[in-house]
Amino acid sequence: MTPVELSRTVLHAVRRAVDEGELAVAVLPERVVVAPPGPGGCGDYATNVALQLARPAGQPAPAVAELLRTRLLRTDGISDVVVTGPGFLNISLDGDADGRLVRDILRAGPRYGHSDTLAGQTVELHAAHDARAVVLMDAVARVLRSQGARPRLTCAGPPEDAWVRILGVPSDIPSDIPAGTGTGTGTECPLRPVPAPADPTPLGRDAARWALLHPAPHDRPHIGDSRSEQHLAQRETNPLFRVRYAHARTRVLLRNAADLGFTPEPGPLTPEPGPLTPEPGSLTPEGDGPLTADGDAQGLIQLLADHPRVLAATAAHRAPDRLARHLVAVADALAPLLPSVLPLGDEKPSAAHRARLALAEAAGTVLAGGLSLLGIDAPEHL
């Protein structure tokens, strides 16, 4: 069960409770946000929907949470639901939830996290005649489309030729239509980021778009100053390099695994217990290095599970910087897993190696899909 599917499951439980008279709520939420549990939480995901419904329902939040808990426990795919704090629902999924998540990502490919939650909505985006504003508008439009919306783009002036050729913005954006004078058929959103202090095109498409999109729209991008060259540096201090390098590493691992005769297969990340199996974190029998424990990958798995929510929030807030920061977090969480993906020395490929390879491929898929929405290339080699 993906986070999107779980969100729909919780919302269905809410609607059934209302239909059957257990909750008296006039206006139901359009969607339910599920996310990895915070401090004091437990399970795979948590939601605050009971706190949102408590006042409209005229009931204490813990009572609403307990009512929904009873319903959710009858749902296939959910093994446990615990109420914590003022009324948070903490949901545990059946069995191999991590393996199912990896399978869902690999099945969806770069479209993982795309949804139809904004289907039928038209969003009118208007940008100033400024390189950063137009690139921001292009990225916001890409993410909105991933959530089912129909963005309509306008600009205060025709995009410069260099913005089209180098920065990859659309060449057919209508111009001379000021904000506030749209068709009236959709939500209007003027985009006014802090302008770039210098021409970003000398950085090239990928580095320039990252330099313009990674900072929040109200922050000044580092272009034209002493830190401008960091966007081109192939070292760990450059977040774009870390993201693209992590993706390229996953592609290399897949090619190397194919040469060794094994393919990715989601499953447990550590070897099955046996009389000769070392404890996770100890050395392999050959002394080649530590085994990777399931716990070492949980941060990465939670970030992958959170990707659909990040895309939805990016669309809702018109803020591609949220997606950019999320990709950096995924890349940084992936890095510790990579050395344990392939067998070492004379070691034979095991089910754990196949599972780690599948997890690495899933992370690379999320990185590639996210970069594509930002209009940035995800190279096979770097």
C-alpha positions as CSV (number, residue, x, y, z in Angstrom):
1,M,0.0,0.0,0.0
2,T,1.5,3.3,-1.1
3,P,1.1,6.5,0.9
4,V,-1.4,7.7,-1.7
5,E,-3.4,4.5,-1.4
6,L,-3.3,4.7,2.4
7,S,-4.5,8.3,2.2
8,R,-7.5,7.2,0.2
9,T,-8.1,4.3,2.6
10,V,-8.2,6.7,5.6
11,L,-10.5,9.1,3.7
12,H,-12.8,6.2,2.8
13,A,-13.0,5.3,6.5
14,V,-13.9,8.8,7.4
15,R,-16.6,8.9,4.7
16,R,-18.1,5.6,5.9
17,A,-18.2,6.8,9.5
18,V,-20.1,9.9,8.3
19,D,-22.5,7.9,6.1
20,E,-23.3,5.6,8.9
21,G,-23.9,8.4,11.4
22,E,-20.9,7.9,13.6
23,L,-19.4,11.2,12.7
24,A,-21.5,14.4,12.2
25,V,-19.3,16.4,9.8
26,A,-20.9,18.7,7.2
27,V,-17.8,19.2,5.1
28,L,-15.4,16.3,4.5
29,P,-11.7,16.9,3.8
30,E,-10.7,16.5,0.2
31,R,-7.6,14.5,1.1
32,V,-5.9,13.0,4.1
33,V,-2.2,13.6,4.6
34,V,-0.2,10.6,5.8
35,A,3.5,10.9,6.6
36,P,6.2,9.0,8.5
37,P,5.5,9.2,12.3
38,G,7.1,12.1,14.2
39,P,8.6,12.0,17.7
40,G,6.5,9.8,20.0
41,G,4.8,8.1,17.1
42,C,5.1,4.5,15.9
43,G,4.3,2.3,12.9
44,D,4.8,3.1,9.2
45,Y,2.7,6.2,8.8
46,A,0.8,8.7,10.9
47,T,-2.1,11.2,10.2
48,N,-3.7,14.0,12.2
49,V,-7.1,13.6,10.5
50,A,-8.8,13.0,13.8
51,L,-7.6,16.3,15.1
52,Q,-8.9,18.0,12.0
53,L,-12.4,16.4,12.4
54,A,-12.8,16.8,16.2
55,R,-14.2,20.3,16.2
56,P,-16.6,19.9,13.3
57,A,-17.8,16.6,14.7
58,G,-18.2,18.0,18.2
59,Q,-16.2,15.2,19.7
60,P,-12.8,15.0,21.4
61,A,-10.0,14.1,19.0
62,P,-9.0,10.9,20.9
63,A,-12.6,9.7,20.5
64,V,-12.6,10.4,16.8
65,A,-9.3,8.7,16.4
66,E,-10.5,5.6,18.3
67,L,-13.6,5.4,16.0
68,L,-11.4,5.6,12.9
69,R,-8.9,3.2,14.4
70,T,-11.6,0.5,14.7
71,R,-12.6,0.9,11.1
72,L,-9.0,0.9,9.8
73,L,-8.2,-2.3,11.6
74,R,-10.7,-4.1,9.4
75,T,-8.9,-3.0,6.3
76,D,-6.7,-5.4,4.3
77,G,-3.1,-4.4,4.3
78,I,-3.2,-2.7,7.8
79,S,-1.8,-4.7,10.7
80,D,-2.2,-2.3,13.6
81,V,-3.4,1.3,14.4
82,V,-2.2,3.1,17.5
83,V,-3.6,6.4,18.9
84,T,-0.9,8.6,20.4
85,G,-0.7,12.1,21.8
86,P,-3.8,14.3,21.4
87,G,-5.2,12.0,18.7
88,F,-2.7,11.0,16.1
89,L,-3.4,7.8,14.2
90,N,-0.2,5.7,13.8
91,I,-0.7,3.0,11.1
92,S,1.4,-0.2,10.7
93,L,1.1,-2.0,7.4
94,D,1.1,-5.8,6.9
95,G,4.2,-7.8,6.4
96,D,6.7,-6.6,3.8
97,A,5.5,-3.0,3.6
98,D,9.0,-1.9,2.5
99,G,9.1,-4.5,-0.3
100,R,5.7,-3.4,-1.5
101,L,6.8,0.2,-1.6
102,V,9.8,-0.6,-3.7
103,R,7.7,-2.7,-6.0
104,D,5.2,0.2,-6.4
105,I,8.0,2.6,-7.2
106,L,9.6,0.3,-9.8
107,R,6.2,-0.4,-11.3
108,A,5.4,3.3,-11.6
109,G,8.8,4.3,-12.8
110,P,9.6,8.1,-12.9
111,R,5.8,8.7,-12.6
112,Y,5.9,7.5,-9.0
113,G,4.1,10.1,-6.9
114,H,2.0,11.4,-9.8
115,S,-1.7,11.6,-9.1
116,D,-5.0,12.9,-10.2
117,T,-5.8,14.9,-7.0
118,L,-5.9,18.2,-9.0
119,A,-7.7,16.7,-12.0
120,G,-10.1,19.2,-13.6
121,Q,-8.4,22.2,-12.0
122,T,-7.0,25.0,-14.2
123,V,-4.2,27.0,-12.7
124,E,-3.2,30.2,-14.4
125,L,0.5,31.0,-13.8
126,H,1.9,34.4,-14.7
127,A,5.6,35.3,-14.6
128,A,7.4,38.6,-14.9
129,H,9.8,38.9,-17.8
130,D,12.7,37.6,-15.8
131,A,14.7,34.4,-16.2
132,R,14.1,33.1,-12.7
133,A,10.4,33.8,-12.8
134,V,10.0,32.0,-16.1
135,V,12.1,29.0,-15.1
136,L,10.1,28.8,-11.8
137,M,6.8,29.0,-13.7
138,D,8.0,26.2,-16.0
139,A,8.9,23.9,-13.1
140,V,5.7,24.7,-11.2
141,A,3.7,23.8,-14.4
142,R,5.5,20.5,-14.7
143,V,4.7,19.5,-11.1
144,L,1.1,20.7,-11.4
145,R,0.7,18.5,-14.4
146,S,2.0,15.5,-12.4
147,Q,-0.9,16.1,-10.0
148,G,-3.5,16.2,-12.8
149,A,-3.9,20.0,-13.0
150,R,-4.0,22.0,-16.3
151,P,-1.6,24.9,-15.9
152,R,-1.9,27.9,-18.3
153,L,1.3,29.9,-18.6
154,T,1.6,33.6,-19.4
155,C,4.5,36.0,-19.2
156,A,4.9,39.8,-19.1
157,G,7.0,39.5,-22.3
158,P,8.2,36.9,-24.8
159,P,10.8,34.6,-23.3
160,E,14.3,35.5,-24.4
161,D,15.9,33.2,-27.0
162,A,18.6,32.2,-24.6
163,W,16.1,31.2,-22.0
164,V,14.5,28.8,-24.5
165,R,17.7,27.4,-26.0
166,I,19.7,27.1,-22.8
167,L,17.3,27.1,-19.9
168,G,14.7,24.9,-21.6
169,V,11.7,27.1,-21.0
170,P,8.8,26.8,-23.5
171,S,9.0,29.1,-26.5
172,D,5.3,29.5,-26.9
173,I,4.3,31.2,-23.6
174,P,1.7,33.9,-24.4
175,S,2.9,37.3,-23.4
176,D,1.6,40.8,-22.5
177,I,-1.2,39.4,-20.3
178,P,-0.7,40.9,-16.9
179,A,-1.6,39.1,-13.7
180,G,-5.2,39.5,-12.6
181,T,-6.5,39.7,-16.2
182,G,-6.8,36.0,-16.9
183,T,-9.8,34.1,-18.2
184,G,-11.4,33.7,-14.9
185,T,-11.8,29.9,-15.4
186,G,-9.1,28.8,-13.0
187,T,-6.9,29.7,-10.0
188,E,-4.6,32.6,-10.8
189,C,-1.1,32.6,-9.4
190,P,1.4,35.4,-10.1
191,L,5.0,34.2,-9.6
192,R,7.3,36.8,-8.2
193,P,10.6,35.2,-7.0
194,V,13.6,37.3,-6.1
195,P,15.3,37.9,-9.5
196,A,18.6,36.3,-10.3
197,P,21.4,38.9,-9.7
198,A,23.1,37.9,-12.9
199,D,22.5,36.1,-16.2
200,P,22.2,32.3,-15.3
201,T,22.7,31.0,-18.8
202,P,26.6,30.7,-18.6
203,L,26.0,27.9,-16.1
204,G,24.2,25.8,-18.7
205,R,20.7,24.3,-18.5
206,D,21.0,21.9,-15.6
207,A,23.2,23.9,-13.2
208,A,21.3,27.1,-14.0
209,R,17.9,25.6,-13.4
210,W,19.1,24.1,-10.1
211,A,20.7,27.4,-9.0
212,L,17.3,29.2,-9.7
213,L,15.0,26.5,-8.2
214,H,16.9,25.1,-5.2
215,P,16.6,28.3,-3.1
216,A,13.1,29.3,-2.0
217,P,11.5,31.9,-4.2
218,H,12.0,34.6,-1.6
219,D,15.8,33.8,-1.3
220,R,18.4,35.3,-3.5
221,P,20.1,32.7,-5.8
222,H,23.9,32.5,-5.8
223,I,24.6,33.5,-9.4
224,G,27.2,36.0,-10.5
225,D,29.0,36.0,-7.1
226,S,31.9,34.1,-5.6
227,R,29.7,31.1,-5.0
228,S,28.3,30.8,-8.5
229,E,30.9,28.3,-9.7
230,Q,29.9,25.9,-6.9
231,H,26.9,24.9,-9.1
232,L,29.4,23.4,-11.6
233,A,31.7,21.7,-9.1
234,Q,31.8,17.9,-9.1
235,R,32.2,17.5,-5.4
236,E,30.1,16.7,-2.4
237,T,29.6,20.4,-1.4
238,N,27.5,20.8,-4.5
239,P,24.0,19.4,-3.8
240,L,23.1,19.0,-7.5
241,F,26.2,16.9,-8.0
242,R,25.2,14.7,-5.0
243,V,21.8,14.1,-6.5
244,R,23.0,13.4,-10.0
245,Y,25.9,11.3,-8.8
246,A,23.6,9.2,-6.6
247,H,21.4,8.5,-9.6
248,A,24.3,7.6,-11.8
249,R,25.6,5.2,-9.2
250,T,22.4,3.3,-9.1
251,R,22.6,2.9,-12.9
252,V,26.2,1.6,-12.6
253,L,25.1,-0.8,-9.9
254,L,22.4,-2.2,-12.1
255,R,24.8,-2.7,-15.0
256,N,27.4,-4.3,-12.7
257,A,24.8,-6.6,-11.2
258,A,23.7,-7.7,-14.6
259,D,27.3,-8.6,-15.4
260,L,27.4,-10.7,-12.2
261,G,24.2,-12.5,-13.3
262,F,21.6,-11.1,-10.8
263,T,18.7,-8.6,-11.0
264,P,16.9,-6.5,-8.4
265,E,14.1,-8.2,-6.4
266,P,12.4,-6.4,-3.5
267,G,12.6,-8.1,-0.1
268,P,14.5,-8.1,3.2
269,L,17.7,-6.2,3.1
270,T,19.6,-8.5,5.5
271,P,20.4,-12.2,5.1
272,E,17.9,-14.7,6.6
273,P,19.0,-15.8,10.1
274,G,21.0,-18.9,10.1
275,P,23.8,-20.6,12.0
276,L,26.5,-19.0,9.9
277,T,24.8,-15.6,9.5
278,P,26.7,-12.8,11.3
279,E,24.7,-10.2,13.2
280,P,23.8,-7.0,11.2
281,G,26.6,-4.5,11.5
282,S,29.3,-7.2,12.1
283,L,31.9,-8.3,9.5
284,T,31.2,-10.7,6.8
285,P,32.8,-14.1,7.1
286,E,35.5,-12.9,4.7
287,G,36.0,-9.8,6.8
288,D,35.2,-7.6,3.7
289,G,33.1,-5.1,5.6
290,P,29.9,-4.6,7.7
291,L,26.6,-6.0,6.6
292,T,23.9,-3.4,6.1
293,A,21.0,-3.7,8.6
294,D,17.4,-3.0,7.7
295,G,17.5,-0.1,10.2
296,D,20.2,1.6,8.2
297,A,17.9,1.9,5.2
298,Q,14.7,3.0,7.1
299,G,15.5,6.7,6.6
300,L,15.8,6.2,2.9
301,I,12.6,4.1,2.8
302,Q,10.6,6.8,4.7
303,L,11.9,9.5,2.3
304,L,10.8,7.4,-0.7
305,A,7.4,6.8,0.9
306,D,7.1,10.6,1.5
307,H,7.7,11.5,-2.2
308,P,4.0,11.6,-3.3
309,R,3.3,14.0,-0.4
310,V,6.3,16.2,-1.4
311,L,5.0,16.4,-4.9
312,A,1.5,17.3,-3.7
313,A,3.0,20.0,-1.4
314,T,5.2,21.4,-4.2
315,A,2.2,21.7,-6.4
316,A,0.0,23.3,-3.7
317,H,2.6,25.9,-2.6
318,R,4.0,26.5,-6.1
319,A,7.4,25.8,-4.5
320,P,9.9,23.6,-6.5
321,D,12.5,24.2,-3.8
322,R,10.6,21.7,-1.7
323,L,11.1,19.1,-4.3
324,A,14.8,20.0,-4.8
325,R,15.5,19.7,-1.0
326,H,13.7,16.4,-0.9
327,L,15.9,15.0,-3.7
328,V,19.0,16.1,-1.8
329,A,17.7,14.3,1.3
330,V,17.1,11.1,-0.8
331,A,20.5,11.2,-2.3
332,D,22.2,11.7,1.1
333,A,20.2,8.8,2.6
334,L,21.0,6.5,-0.4
335,A,24.8,7.0,-0.1
336,P,25.4,4.7,2.9
337,L,23.5,1.8,1.2
338,L,25.5,1.8,-2.1
339,P,28.7,0.0,-0.9
340,S,26.7,-3.0,0.3
341,V,24.6,-3.5,-2.8
342,L,27.1,-5.8,-4.7
343,P,28.8,-8.9,-3.4
344,L,32.3,-8.5,-2.1
345,G,35.2,-10.8,-3.0
346,D,34.1,-14.4,-3.6
347,E,30.7,-13.7,-2.0
348,K,27.8,-15.1,-4.0
349,P,24.8,-12.8,-4.8
350,S,22.1,-13.4,-2.2
351,A,18.4,-12.4,-1.7
352,A,19.7,-9.5,0.4
353,H,21.9,-8.2,-2.4
354,R,18.9,-8.4,-4.8
355,A,16.8,-6.5,-2.3
356,R,19.4,-3.8,-1.8
357,L,19.8,-3.5,-5.5
358,A,16.0,-3.0,-5.9
359,L,16.0,-0.4,-3.1
360,A,18.8,1.5,-4.8
361,E,17.0,1.3,-8.2
362,A,13.8,2.6,-6.5
363,A,15.8,5.6,-5.1
364,G,17.4,6.2,-8.4
365,T,13.9,6.2,-10.0
366,V,12.7,8.8,-7.6
367,L,15.7,11.0,-8.2
368,A,15.3,10.7,-12.0
369,G,11.6,11.5,-11.8
370,G,12.1,14.5,-9.5
371,L,14.9,15.9,-11.6
372,S,12.8,15.6,-14.7
373,L,10.0,17.6,-13.0
374,L,12.6,20.3,-12.3
375,G,13.6,20.2,-16.0
376,I,17.1,18.8,-15.1
377,D,18.8,15.8,-16.8
378,A,19.5,12.6,-14.8
379,P,22.6,11.2,-16.4
380,E,23.4,7.5,-16.7
381,H,27.1,8.3,-16.3
382,L,28.8,11.1,-14.3
